[in-house]
């Protein structure tokens, strides 16, 4: 991996270099609980190959560990954070649950609701997932295991680009605006966005901030959680200018992100929109929403365009790391399960089922899809990768940011309102 690439992670209270190996850990043994063990497991794969992957993986783990039973519950992605927080606050959290690192994980670690995994991670886990573990590192300890790396960018239909006469992926924001106008002239929505779910709209602000703000500023905000540099305002102004070009699908404020043919992913899957800004999980979501539920043959990808006048590093990316954590009172078998899911064969199966990028470097050779290979290549070349801002800031500040951005999309907020919303939420945290 590129030695300069970093992931800004508030939970680590520092910039976590993705070129570094993960925390050293010892081998985990048997369940260590004595007798039969039953665990609850929450994930966000509600349909298709992804849901089947987890059913099969749980069955394989149970077969290899007699006496261990895992009760699986699929939770819709947009409902996961709220449902999980309610469950953890009740003192009855699921034993195994989805985690994305950053401030969101730091908040529940501070509340004493997450198990310290450091001593239980096997040498194979730390070697294969290595640097991606840093997204789950807090004060030198590990509280989660990654299953996928999720850099973002713009997914598009090559056929719709060709119809509109767009011959090259847009390299700058001006190029994107020109392409939008050409595509709109064909009667197709240029870009789909599921603003009803808030975070997909907010990702546009995140990426404008990535281009406007320097690496040093992004490092600083990982710990301050405050928008004090003028670049945060500039990012909002750039987004406001882009919104004025009317690039999105009709009804984007009531459009969901990933549920059904009328979602933003569904619009791209069915050639009703030409583009969508999203993370590397999108090919699998889109495939589940095409008429034949197969991968979109003309799906392609390009990085978020450069925005002239900003201080961001050329080629820097926004992204995330999906993984899983254990509830603080989960049995030791939970740690064994996390080691199990990142074994090479399971990570290869994960990447295939979800049509995404596995966290394990040992499994990345299984990625043959050209779109995903292009994403991985851009990721490996990026000077640094910044964690999603709502994940970085934690739930309260992140929600305030996302709501403020959606209000701008609705014409009810200014760039200054976004800055004020974050700083106000940070002052209360």
Long-range contacts (C-beta under 8 A, 24 or more apart in sequence): 1-131, 1-361, 1-380, 2-380, 2-381, 2-382, 2-383, 4-383, 4-384, 5-379, 5-380, 5-382, 5-383, 5-384, 5-385, 6-215, 6-384, 6-385, 7-134, 7-135, 7-319, 7-321, 7-384, 7-385, 7-386, 7-387, 8-218, 8-219, 8-221, 8-222, 8-384, 8-386, 8-387, 8-392, 9-101, 9-102, 9-134, 9-135, 9-137, 9-222, 9-387, 9-392, 10-102, 10-103, 10-106, 10-222, 10-223, 10-225, 10-387, 10-392, 10-393, 10-394, 11-101, 11-102, 11-103, 11-105, 11-106, 11-109, 11-135, 11-136, 11-137, 11-138, 12-134, 12-137, 12-138, 12-139, 13-138, 13-139, 13-222, 13-223, 14-222, 14-223, 15-219, 15-222, 16-131, 16-134, 16-135, 16-137, 17-131, 17-134, 18-131, 18-132, 18-134, 18-385, 19-131, 20-130, 20-131, 20-134, 21-126, 21-127, 21-130, 21-131, 22-121, 22-125, 22-126, 22-129, 22-130, 22-131, 22-132, 22-133, 22-134, 22-137, 22-142, 23-118, 23-121, 23-126, 23-133, 23-137, 23-140, 23-141, 23-142, 24-123, 24-126, 25-117, 25-118, 25-119, 25-120, 25-121, 25-122, 25-123, 25-125, 25-126, 25-142, 26-119, 26-120, 26-121, 26-122, 26-123, 27-122, 27-123, 28-120, 28-121, 28-122, 28-332, 28-335, 28-336, 28-339, 29-332, 30-65, 30-332, 30-336, 31-65, 31-67, 31-68, 31-331, 31-332, 31-333, 31-336, 32-331, 32-332, 32-333, 33-331, 33-332, 33-333, 35-67, 36-67, 36-68, 36-69, 37-67, 37-68, 37-69, 37-331, 37-333, 38-68, 38-69, 38-70, 38-71, 39-68, 39-69, 39-70, 39-71, 39-95, 39-96, 39-330, 39-331, 39-333, 39-334, 39-337, 40-70, 40-71, 40-73, 40-94, 40-95, 40-96, 41-70, 41-71, 41-72, 41-73, 41-94, 41-95, 41-96, 41-97, 41-337, 42-73, 42-74, 42-75, 42-80, 42-83, 42-84, 42-94, 42-96, 42-97, 42-98, 43-72, 43-73, 43-74, 43-75, 43-98, 43-324, 44-74, 44-75, 44-76, 44-77, 44-80, 44-98, 45-74, 45-354, 46-74, 46-75, 46-76, 47-288, 48-284, 48-288, 48-293, 49-284, 49-352, 49-353, 49-354, 50-284, 50-353, 50-354, 52-353, 53-349, 53-350, 53-353, 53-354, 56-349, 57-340, 57-341, 57-346, 57-349, 57-350, 60-346, 61-336, 61-337, 61-340, 64-340, 65-333, 65-336, 68-333, 70-96, 70-337, 76-259, 77-258, 78-197, 78-256, 78-257, 78-258, 78-259, 81-395, 85-395, 88-113, 88-327, 93-327, 93-328, 94-327, 95-326, 95-327, 95-330, 95-331, 95-334, 96-324, 96-325, 96-326, 96-327, 96-330, 96-334, 96-337, 96-338, 97-324, 97-325, 97-327, 98-322, 98-323, 98-324, 98-325, 99-136, 99-143, 99-144, 99-323, 99-324, 99-325, 100-135, 100-320, 100-321, 100-322, 100-323, 100-388, 100-391, 101-135, 101-136, 101-144, 101-146, 101-320, 101-321, 101-323, 101-387, 101-391, 102-135, 102-387, 102-388, 102-391, 102-392, 102-393, 102-394, 103-225, 103-391, 103-392, 103-393, 103-394, 103-395, 103-397, 103-398, 104-390, 104-391, 104-394, 104-395, 104-398, 105-136, 105-138, 105-143, 105-144, 105-325, 106-138, 106-394, 107-394, 107-395, 109-138, 109-143, 112-328, 113-327, 113-328, 114-143, 114-144, 114-325, 114-326, 114-327, 114-328, 115-143, 115-325, 115-326, 115-327, 115-328, 115-329, 115-330, 115-334, 115-335, 116-141, 116-142, 116-143, 117-141, 117-142, 117-143, 117-144, 117-145, 117-325, 117-326, 117-335, 117-338, 118-142, 120-332, 120-335, 120-336, 120-339, 121-145, 121-335, 121-338, 121-339, 122-339, 124-339, 124-343, 125-338, 125-339, 125-342, 128-342, 128-344, 128-347, 128-360, 128-361, 128-362, 128-363, 129-342, 129-359, 129-360, 129-361, 130-361, 132-321, 132-323, 132-359, 135-320, 135-321, 135-323, 135-387, 136-321, 136-323, 136-325, 143-325, 144-323, 144-324, 144-325, 144-338, 145-323, 145-324, 145-325, 145-338, 145-339, 145-341, 145-342, 146-321, 146-322, 146-323, 146-342, 146-359, 147-322, 147-323, 147-324, 147-341, 147-342, 147-347, 147-350, 147-358, 147-359, 148-280, 148-281, 148-321, 148-322, 148-323, 148-350, 148-351, 148-354, 148-356, 148-357, 148-358, 148-359, 149-280, 149-319, 149-320, 149-321, 149-357, 149-358, 149-359, 149-379, 150-279, 150-280, 150-281, 150-319, 150-320, 150-321, 150-322, 150-356, 150-357, 151-279, 151-280, 151-317, 151-318, 151-319, 151-357, 151-375, 151-378, 151-379, 151-382, 151-385, 152-203, 152-207, 152-277, 152-278, 152-279, 152-280, 152-304, 152-317, 152-318, 152-319, 152-320, 153-277, 153-301, 153-302, 153-303, 153-304, 153-317, 153-375, 153-378, 154-191, 154-275, 154-276, 154-277, 154-301, 154-302, 154-303, 154-304, 154-305, 155-268, 155-275, 155-276, 155-277, 155-278, 155-282, 155-283, 155-286, 155-299, 155-300, 155-301, 155-371, 156-268, 156-274, 156-275, 156-276, 156-299, 156-300, 156-301, 156-302, 157-268, 157-271, 157-274, 157-275, 157-296, 157-298, 157-299, 157-300, 158-298, 158-299, 158-300, 159-271, 159-298, 160-186, 160-188, 160-271, 160-274, 160-298, 161-274, 161-300, 163-188, 164-188, 164-274, 169-300, 169-302, 170-302, 170-305, 171-305, 171-306, 172-305, 172-306, 172-307, 172-308, 173-238, 173-242, 173-305, 173-306, 173-307, 173-308, 174-308, 175-305, 176-247, 176-305, 177-242, 177-245, 177-247, 180-245, 180-247, 181-245, 183-274, 184-246, 188-271, 188-272, 188-273, 188-274, 189-248, 189-249, 189-250, 189-267, 189-272, 189-273, 189-274, 190-247, 190-248, 190-273, 190-274, 190-275, 191-247, 191-248, 191-249, 191-273, 191-274, 191-275, 191-276, 191-277, 192-248, 192-249, 192-252, 192-255, 192-264, 192-265, 192-267, 192-268, 192-272, 192-273, 192-275, 192-276, 193-248, 193-249, 193-252, 193-255, 193-264, 193-276, 193-277, 193-409, 194-252, 194-255, 194-256, 194-257, 194-258, 194-263, 194-264, 194-265, 195-248, 195-252, 195-253, 195-254, 195-255, 195-406, 195-409, 196-253, 196-254, 196-255, 196-256, 196-257, 197-256, 197-257, 197-258, 198-399, 198-402, 198-403, 198-405, 198-406, 199-257, 199-388, 199-390, 199-402, 200-257, 200-264, 200-277, 200-278, 201-252, 201-402, 201-405, 201-406, 201-409, 202-389, 202-390, 202-401, 202-402, 202-405, 202-406, 203-277, 203-278, 203-318, 203-388, 204-239, 204-242, 204-277, 204-405, 205-235, 205-236, 205-239, 205-389, 205-401, 205-405, 205-408, 205-418, 206-318, 206-386, 206-388, 206-389, 207-277, 207-304, 207-318, 208-235, 208-236, 208-238, 208-239, 208-242, 208-307, 209-235, 209-389, 210-304, 210-312, 210-316, 210-317, 210-318, 210-386, 211-235, 211-238, 211-304, 211-306, 211-307, 211-310, 211-312, 211-316, 212-238, 212-307, 212-310, 212-311, 212-312, 213-310, 213-311, 213-312, 214-311, 214-312, 214-313, 215-312, 215-313, 215-316, 215-383, 215-384, 217-311, 218-384, 218-386, 221-392, 222-387, 222-392, 224-426, 225-393, 225-394, 225-397, 225-422, 225-426, 225-429, 226-422, 226-423, 226-426, 227-418, 227-419, 227-422, 227-423, 228-423, 231-310, 231-311, 232-418, 232-419, 232-422, 233-415, 233-416, 233-419, 234-309, 234-310, 234-415, 235-415, 236-408, 236-414, 236-415, 236-416, 236-418, 236-419, 237-415, 238-307, 238-310, 239-405, 239-408, 239-415, 240-408, 240-414, 240-415, 243-408, 243-409, 249-273, 252-409, 253-406, 253-409, 253-410, 258-285, 260-289, 261-289, 263-289, 265-289, 268-296, 268-299, 269-296, 277-304, 279-319, 279-320, 280-319, 280-356, 280-357, 280-372, 280-375, 281-322, 281-354, 281-356, 283-355, 283-356, 283-369, 283-371, 283-372, 284-353, 284-354, 284-355, 284-356, 287-355, 295-355, 295-369, 299-371, 300-371, 300-374, 301-371, 301-374, 301-375, 303-378, 313-383, 313-384, 314-383, 315-378, 315-381, 315-382, 315-383, 316-382, 316-383, 316-384, 316-385, 316-386, 317-378, 317-379, 317-382, 317-384, 317-385, 317-386, 318-385, 318-386, 318-388, 319-379, 319-385, 319-386, 319-387, 319-388, 320-387, 320-388, 320-391, 321-359, 321-387, 323-359, 393-422, 393-426, 394-429, 396-425, 396-428, 396-429, 397-422, 397-425, 397-426, 397-429, 399-425, 400-424, 400-425, 401-425
